[in-house]
Amino acid sequence: MKIRKAIIPVAGMGTRFLPATKAQPKEMLVVVDKPAIQYIVEEAVASGIEEIIFVTAIGKRAIEDHFDRNFELEYRLEQKGKIKELESIKGLGKLAKLAFVRQPKPLGDGHAVLCALPFVDKNEPVAVLFGDDIIAGKVPALKQLIQVYEKYEDGVIALEEVPKKNVSSYGVIGGKDIGNGTWEINQFIEKPSIEEAPSNLIVIGQYIITPEIMNILPNVKPGKGGEIRLADAFAEYLKTGRVLYGCKFEGTRYDCGNKLGFLKAQVELGLKHPEVGKDFKKYLKKVLG
């Protein structure tokens, strides 16, 4: 079945970016000239997604406003002949069909997905993307996941290889390499010690979730802090004897959920920007000597 919908949870408080996120969503922090969330929406659309469900929270209204029309601004830009700027904002609301639903309490990423399920048909698979990861590459990372799903018709998880010393900060998979960057997953461990980790392949915040996995989510027992985690639903799914697939995507990931990743995105995407890239490169050379 074709994947037409994506769920994007954006209900996090962004405490790692305080005080910047005190009065604005972290997903609206600008990377060069676009908020981080726009990069993620554009990737979804470039991957064939037609409908997007945002799971928001109090204080996240700016995300909805960003993808809505602003007739006064459009009128003023048109009057001043700023056509390029006008076109850059006019199409935002037309990227896909957008819906917004609130997560009433911060009860985990699995709970955020549950909040969006009324917008998803019970028999259709759905993509899930989180608002922290910008992935740059020739082929959108989500499209690569969708291609794996279309081949195997089971859940797919985005994977990235990291140094073994870093595995304890992530969800880590165990399984078998079946070629072309695809893994057959039979083990899923959340934040293991270096000794426990079955591999150095970590889980990135992009997934294809099947109806079978969605049926497990409502029965997942809350863990630490009362949170319902997608990781626990994946673990339960594997216990049923089913298989998950991992896609070691091609592309560069910028983890904009932390300051260093955010700065890397600013620099590397800034260097590629057609308007400022050349001058920015000269500036960096001057600064770095």
MOTA-V960560 format. One record per residue. N is the residue number from 1. RES is the residue in one letter. PHI is phi in degrees with one decimal (999 if undefined). Layout:
BEGIN
N_RES_PHI, N_RES_PHI
END
This chain:
BEGIN
1_M_999, 2_K_-64.5, 3_I_-89.8, 4_R_-109.0, 5_K_-118.2, 6_A_-133.0, 7_I_-104.3, 8_I_-122.7, 9_P_-73.1, 10_V_-135.2, 11_A_-95.2, 12_G_-64.9, 13_M_-85.4, 14_G_66.6, 15_T_-64.7, 16_R_-71.1, 17_F_-113.1, 18_L_-64.8, 19_P_-85.9, 20_A_-58.1, 21_T_-97.8, 22_K_-63.1, 23_A_-122.2, 24_Q_-143.9, 25_P_-64.5, 26_K_-62.2, 27_E_-67.4, 28_M_-96.0, 29_L_-64.5, 30_V_-85.8, 31_V_-108.0, 32_V_66.1, 33_D_-139.5, 34_K_-136.6, 35_P_-65.9, 36_A_-54.2, 37_I_-64.6, 38_Q_-67.9, 39_Y_-58.6, 40_I_-70.8, 41_V_-63.8, 42_E_-63.5, 43_E_-64.3, 44_A_-60.2, 45_V_-64.7, 46_A_-66.2, 47_S_-93.6, 48_G_102.0, 49_I_-73.3, 50_E_-108.5, 51_E_-132.7, 52_I_-127.2, 53_I_-110.5, 54_F_-87.8, 55_V_-104.5, 56_T_-110.7, 57_A_-150.3, 58_I_-58.7, 59_G_89.4, 60_K_-107.8, 61_R_-58.7, 62_A_-60.5, 63_I_-65.6, 64_E_-63.2, 65_D_-63.7, 66_H_-61.7, 67_F_-93.9, 68_D_-98.1, 69_R_-76.2, 70_N_-126.5, 71_F_-64.4, 72_E_-65.0, 73_L_-63.1, 74_E_-60.5, 75_Y_-63.1, 76_R_-66.8, 77_L_-63.9, 78_E_-65.3, 79_Q_-64.0, 80_K_-89.6, 81_G_73.1, 82_K_-88.6, 83_I_-68.1, 84_K_-59.9, 85_E_-65.7, 86_L_-61.3, 87_E_-65.5, 88_S_-67.7, 89_I_-106.3, 90_K_-65.9, 91_G_-90.0, 92_L_-60.5, 93_G_-73.7, 94_K_-100.7, 95_L_-59.0, 96_A_-162.7, 97_K_-75.9, 98_L_-115.9, 99_A_-133.2, 100_F_-129.3, 101_V_-133.3, 102_R_-97.1, 103_Q_-92.9, 104_P_-66.8, 105_K_-138.4, 106_P_-77.0, 107_L_-109.9, 108_G_103.2, 109_D_-68.5, 110_G_-65.2, 111_H_-65.8, 112_A_-60.6, 113_V_-64.7, 114_L_-59.2, 115_C_-62.3, 116_A_-89.9, 117_L_-61.6, 118_P_-59.0, 119_F_-92.6, 120_V_-116.6, 121_D_-64.0, 122_K_-66.7, 123_N_-108.4, 124_E_-111.5, 125_P_-73.1, 126_V_-142.7, 127_A_-87.2, 128_V_-128.2, 129_L_-128.6, 130_F_-98.5, 131_G_-79.0, 132_D_-99.4, 133_D_-99.8, 134_I_-98.8, 135_I_-119.5, 136_A_-106.0, 137_G_-173.0, 138_K_-64.4, 139_V_-112.5, 140_P_-53.5, 141_A_-58.7, 142_L_-62.2, 143_K_-62.4, 144_Q_-64.2, 145_L_-64.4, 146_I_-62.6, 147_Q_-62.7, 148_V_-66.0, 149_Y_-60.0, 150_E_-62.9, 151_K_-80.9, 152_Y_-110.7, 153_E_53.8, 154_D_-144.4, 155_G_-57.2, 156_V_-131.0, 157_I_-123.9, 158_A_-75.6, 159_L_-123.6, 160_E_-140.0, 161_E_-87.4, 162_V_-131.3, 163_P_-57.9, 164_K_-55.3, 165_K_-65.4, 166_N_-98.2, 167_V_-64.5, 168_S_-68.8, 169_S_-96.5, 170_Y_-136.3, 171_G_-79.2, 172_V_-124.8, 173_I_-107.8, 174_G_-123.6, 175_G_167.9, 176_K_-123.4, 177_D_-74.2, 178_I_-109.5, 179_G_97.3, 180_N_57.6, 181_G_74.6, 182_T_-108.6, 183_W_-121.8, 184_E_-92.4, 185_I_-90.9, 186_N_-125.7, 187_Q_-149.7, 188_F_-142.4, 189_I_-124.8, 190_E_-87.3, 191_K_48.6, 192_P_-76.6, 193_S_-70.6, 194_I_-59.2, 195_E_-70.3, 196_E_-79.4, 197_A_-61.1, 198_P_-76.5, 199_S_-162.9, 200_N_-112.8, 201_L_-98.1, 202_I_-101.8, 203_V_-88.5, 204_I_-103.0, 205_G_-74.7, 206_Q_-138.5, 207_Y_-144.7, 208_I_-113.4, 209_I_-110.6, 210_T_-90.3, 211_P_-56.2, 212_E_-62.8, 213_I_-70.3, 214_M_-63.4, 215_N_-69.5, 216_I_-77.6, 217_L_-52.3, 218_P_-62.9, 219_N_-101.5, 220_V_-70.6, 221_K_-76.5, 222_P_-59.8, 223_G_-102.9, 224_K_-57.3, 225_G_73.1, 226_G_74.1, 227_E_-90.8, 228_I_-97.0, 229_R_-108.5, 230_L_-60.2, 231_A_-57.7, 232_D_-69.6, 233_A_-66.0, 234_F_-63.4, 235_A_-62.5, 236_E_-65.8, 237_Y_-62.4, 238_L_-64.1, 239_K_-66.0, 240_T_-77.8, 241_G_94.0, 242_R_-82.4, 243_V_-117.9, 244_L_-105.4, 245_Y_-114.8, 246_G_-110.8, 247_C_-117.2, 248_K_-81.8, 249_F_-68.3, 250_E_-97.2, 251_G_148.6, 252_T_-107.5, 253_R_-97.3, 254_Y_-113.8, 255_D_-82.5, 256_C_-81.0, 257_G_-84.5, 258_N_-130.6, 259_K_-64.0, 260_L_-65.6, 261_G_-61.4, 262_F_-63.5, 263_L_-66.6, 264_K_-60.9, 265_A_-62.4, 266_Q_-58.1, 267_V_-70.3, 268_E_-70.7, 269_L_-74.5, 270_G_-64.1, 271_L_-66.7, 272_K_-91.6, 273_H_-70.5, 274_P_-63.6, 275_E_-86.1, 276_V_-119.2, 277_G_-55.3, 278_K_-65.4, 279_D_-68.4, 280_F_-64.7, 281_K_-62.4, 282_K_-61.3, 283_Y_-63.2, 284_L_-63.1, 285_K_-60.7, 286_K_-66.5, 287_V_-67.3, 288_L_-83.4, 289_G_75.5
END
